Amino acid sequence: MVDAKSTANTNAPADGAPWANVGRVNGGASGIYIAAGWVLTAAHVGSGNLALDMITLPYDGISHRLTNSDGTITDLVLFHVSQNAPLPSLPLASSPPAVNSVVDYIGCGYIAASGPVPIGNYTGFPWSSSAIKGWGNNKVSTINFVYNAGQGNVTLFSTSFDATGQTSDECQATDGDSGSAVFQKSGSTWQLVGVTDLVGSVADQPANTSVYGDGTYAAQISTYRNQILGWLGSIPPTLSVTKSGTSINVCWPDPGLPYTLQSTSALVPSGWSTVSQAQAPTNGMICVSVPATNHASFFRLQR
């Protein structure tokens, strides 16, 4: 992500946007860890190993190309990795960001090497010599429009890289930012509102630069939310049980979906009852602590 503060924006943003959930796919462009081993990126990036800040997660061969309501393919792919990251699930926005509202971008493309400086007939920034994870923000210009860059129709929203009326960290996506995350805060909760899909350049713009007048285009999460949630639930979470003093902890990976823990002392249809509510996720896991007893108990998740 290129902006005038690029060199200062290569660590987690102070506003709390989910920096750790964004990583590099196959050593190239960007991907977003959603929940329980599922990663979302642009289809033109493809599926592969996801390198997060703290761990590299191997691709396990499961992937799903997202589609539009008419069944045609989009430039989005959801794929699965063989390990769970110690991260909370990302809430998915159910509506597009409002025009003129501010969104945060986090991506693994290039940052500004210097600038702003004259670049041809424009003012802008030459890119760094290598890709560096970074962040910035911008105001939403348009929403709910469809475009096909060769990978299928995608419903998008856009932001414009402007020299005036800037946000605090006015940014523009670059090569390597495809598949990166666009976040927006709703109340106290950060939501994923978009996936960076493509950039727009001005006429006769030199390569490896970002200039004022460029645009960034992101796939609109709200359009594909139900489809993503459906795939998140296609691999049931696995329960684990560990003893802790006079209690046992029943845990499962945070799937980003509402599961209820139930228990029974006998495997009969009418014997199941809801256990006390789960705690908030910790390190990507949801756990419920129950008293240890001297009789058998069985547990299941219900959604």
C-alpha positions in Angstrom: 0.0 0.0 0.0 1.5 3.3 -1.1 1.0 6.5 0.8 3.0 9.5 1.9 3.6 7.8 5.3 4.4 4.4 3.9 7.6 3.8 5.8 5.8 4.4 9.1 2.9 2.1 8.2 4.6 -1.3 8.1 3.4 -2.4 11.5 0.0 -3.0 12.9 -2.1 0.2 12.7 -2.8 1.9 16.0 -6.6 1.9 15.3 -6.7 -1.9 15.8 -7.6 -3.1 12.3 -6.9 -6.9 12.1 -3.3 -6.7 10.8 -2.3 -10.2 11.8 -5.1 -11.8 9.6 -3.4 -10.6 6.4 -0.5 -12.5 4.9 1.3 -13.5 1.7 0.0 -16.3 -0.6 2.7 -18.5 -2.2 5.3 -15.8 -1.6 3.5 -13.5 -4.0 0.3 -11.5 -3.5 -2.0 -11.2 -0.5 -4.6 -13.4 1.3 -6.9 -13.0 4.3 -7.3 -15.5 7.1 -11.0 -15.6 7.7 -11.6 -18.4 10.2 -10.9 -22.1 11.1 -8.3 -22.6 8.3 -10.2 -20.7 5.5 -8.4 -18.1 3.5 -9.9 -15.6 1.0 -8.0 -14.0 -1.9 -8.5 -13.0 -5.5 -8.8 -15.9 -7.9 -6.0 -14.4 -10.1 -3.7 -14.8 -7.1 -4.7 -18.4 -6.6 -4.6 -20.9 -3.7 -1.5 -21.8 -1.9 0.5 -21.6 1.4 -0.4 -18.6 3.5 2.5 -16.9 5.3 1.2 -14.9 8.2 3.5 -12.8 10.5 3.7 -15.7 13.1 3.3 -18.9 11.1 3.1 -20.3 7.5 0.0 -22.4 6.9 0.2 -25.1 4.3 -2.5 -25.3 1.6 -4.4 -28.6 1.9 -5.8 -28.7 -1.6 -9.4 -27.6 -0.8 -10.6 -24.5 -2.7 -13.9 -23.0 -3.9 -14.2 -20.4 -6.6 -16.9 -18.0 -5.6 -19.8 -17.3 -8.0 -22.2 -14.6 -8.8 -26.0 -15.0 -8.3 -26.3 -16.1 -11.9 -23.8 -18.9 -11.4 -20.9 -17.3 -13.3 -17.4 -17.3 -11.7 -15.9 -14.3 -9.9 -12.3 -13.2 -9.3 -12.5 -14.6 -5.7 -11.4 -17.9 -4.3 -11.8 -19.3 -0.8 -9.3 -22.0 0.1 -8.4 -24.1 3.1 -5.1 -24.7 4.9 -4.1 -27.7 7.0 -3.5 -25.7 10.3 -5.6 -23.2 12.2 -4.0 -19.9 12.9 -4.1 -18.6 16.5 -6.3 -15.7 15.4 -10.0 -14.7 15.9 -12.4 -15.1 13.1 -13.1 -12.1 10.9 -16.7 -10.7 11.0 -18.0 -10.3 7.4 -19.9 -7.1 6.5 -23.5 -7.6 5.5 -23.8 -4.3 3.7 -21.3 -2.3 1.5 -19.4 0.6 3.0 -21.1 3.9 2.6 -19.9 6.3 0.0 -17.5 8.8 1.6 -16.9 6.6 4.6 -13.3 5.7 5.5 -11.9 2.1 5.1 -8.5 0.6 6.1 -6.4 -1.3 3.6 -3.8 -3.9 4.7 -1.8 -5.6 2.0 1.5 -7.2 1.1 2.4 -5.3 -2.0 4.8 -2.4 -2.4 5.1 0.8 -0.4 6.3 4.3 -1.4 10.1 4.5 -1.7 9.9 8.3 -1.7 7.7 11.2 -2.5 5.5 12.8 -3.4 7.6 13.7 -6.4 6.9 14.7 -10.0 6.4 11.5 -12.1 5.9 12.4 -15.8 2.8 14.6 -15.9 1.7 13.6 -12.5 2.6 13.7 -8.8 3.1 10.5 -7.0 5.4 7.9 -5.5 7.9 5.4 -6.9 7.5 1.9 -5.4 9.9 0.3 -3.0 12.4 -2.2 -4.5 10.7 -5.1 -2.8 7.2 -5.9 -1.5 6.5 -4.9 2.1 3.4 -5.5 4.1 1.8 -2.1 4.9 -1.5 -0.3 5.5 -3.3 2.9 4.7 -6.8 4.3 4.4 -9.1 6.0 2.0 -12.6 7.2 1.4 -15.1 5.1 -0.6 -16.0 6.7 -3.9 -18.5 4.3 -5.5 -20.2 1.0 -4.5 -22.3 -1.7 -6.1 -20.8 -1.7 -9.6 -19.8 -4.7 -11.6 -16.6 -5.1 -13.6 -14.8 -8.0 -15.4 -11.0 -7.7 -15.7 -10.8 -11.2 -17.3 -11.5 -13.4 -14.3 -15.3 -13.0 -14.2 -17.8 -10.3 -13.1 -17.2 -9.0 -9.6 -19.3 -6.6 -7.6 -16.9 -3.9 -6.4 -16.5 -0.6 -4.6 -13.7 1.9 -5.2 -11.5 4.5 -3.6 -9.6 7.3 -5.3 -6.0 8.3 -4.6 -6.3 12.0 -4.2 -3.9 14.9 -3.7 -6.5 17.0 -1.9 -9.2 16.2 0.7 -7.0 13.3 1.9 -7.7 10.9 4.8 -5.1 10.5 7.5 -3.2 7.9 5.5 -4.4 8.3 2.0 -3.4 5.1 0.1 -3.3 3.3 -3.2 -3.0 -0.4 -3.8 -0.1 -1.8 -5.9 1.1 -5.0 -7.4 1.1 -7.7 -4.7 -1.9 -6.1 -2.9 -4.4 -8.2 -4.9 -6.3 -10.4 -2.4 -5.6 -8.0 0.5 -8.1 -6.9 3.1 -10.3 -3.8 3.3 -11.6 -3.3 6.8 -14.1 -0.9 8.4 -15.2 -0.5 12.0 -18.8 -1.0 12.9 -19.4 0.1 16.5 -16.5 -1.5 18.3 -16.0 -4.4 15.8 -13.8 -4.4 12.8 -15.5 -6.1 9.8 -14.0 -7.3 6.5 -15.8 -5.2 3.9 -13.7 -5.9 0.8 -10.9 -7.8 -1.0 -8.6 -5.8 -3.1 -9.1 -6.9 -6.7 -7.5 -4.5 -9.1 -6.1 -1.0 -9.6 -6.8 1.8 -12.1 -4.0 3.9 -13.5 -3.9 7.2 -15.3 -2.8 7.6 -18.9 0.9 7.2 -19.7 1.8 6.4 -16.1 5.3 5.0 -15.6 5.6 1.4 -14.4 6.2 0.7 -10.7 4.6 4.0 -9.5 1.4 5.2 -7.9 0.2 8.7 -8.7 -2.6 10.9 -7.6 -5.6 10.1 -9.8 -5.2 6.3 -9.5 -7.9 4.2 -8.1 -8.2 1.0 -6.0 -11.1 -1.5 -6.6 -12.2 -4.1 -4.0 -14.7 -7.0 -4.2 -17.7 -6.2 -2.0 -17.8 -8.8 0.8 -21.5 -8.2 1.5 -22.4 -9.5 -2.0 -20.7 -12.8 -1.4 -21.1 -13.1 2.4 -23.7 -15.8 2.5 -21.7 -17.9 0.1 -18.5 -17.5 2.1 -20.4 -18.4 5.3 -21.8 -21.5 3.7 -18.3 -22.8 2.8 -17.0 -21.9 6.3 -19.6 -24.4 7.7 -18.7 -27.1 5.2 -15.9 -28.5 7.3 -17.3 -29.1 10.9 -15.0 -28.0 13.7 -13.4 -30.7 15.8 -13.8 -30.8 19.6 -10.9 -31.3 22.0 -11.1 -32.0 25.7 -8.4 -31.2 28.2 -8.3 -31.4 32.0 -7.6 -28.3 34.0 -7.6 -28.8 37.8 -11.0 -29.9 38.9 -12.5 -28.8 35.5 -12.3 -29.8 31.9 -12.0 -27.5 28.9 -14.0 -28.4 25.8 -12.6 -26.4 22.9 -12.9 -26.0 19.1 -11.4 -23.7 16.4 -13.3 -20.3 16.1 -15.2 -20.9 12.8 -16.8 -17.5 12.5 -20.2 -19.2 12.9 -22.5 -19.5 15.9 -22.2 -23.0 17.4 -23.7 -24.1 20.7 -22.0 -26.7 22.9 -24.3 -29.4 24.1 -23.7 -32.4 26.4 -25.4 -35.6 27.5 -24.6 -38.5 29.9 -26.3 -41.0 27.5 -26.4 -41.1 23.8 -30.2 -40.9 23.3 -31.9 -38.3 21.1 -33.7 -36.5 23.9 -30.7 -36.4 26.3 -28.8 -33.4 24.9 -28.8 -30.1 26.8 -27.0 -26.8 26.3 -23.8 -26.2 28.3 -23.0 -22.8 29.7 -22.1 -20.3 27.0 -18.7 -20.3 25.5 -16.0 -17.7 26.3 -14.7 -15.2 23.9 -12.2 -16.7 21.4 -8.6 -16.9 22.6 -5.8 -17.6 20.1 -8.3 -18.7 17.5 -10.0 -21.2 19.9 -13.4 -21.1 21.7 -13.5 -23.0 25.0 -16.1 -23.9 27.6 -15.0 -24.9 31.1 -17.2 -27.6 32.8 -16.7 -29.4 36.1 -15.0 -32.7 36.0 -17.2 -35.6 37.3 -16.9 -39.3 37.9 -19.4 -40.3 35.2 -19.2 -40.2 31.4 -20.2 -37.1 29.4 -20.6 -36.7 25.7 -20.3 -33.4 23.9 -21.4 -32.1 20.5 -21.7 -28.8 18.6 -24.9 -27.6 17.1 -25.5 -24.8 14.6 
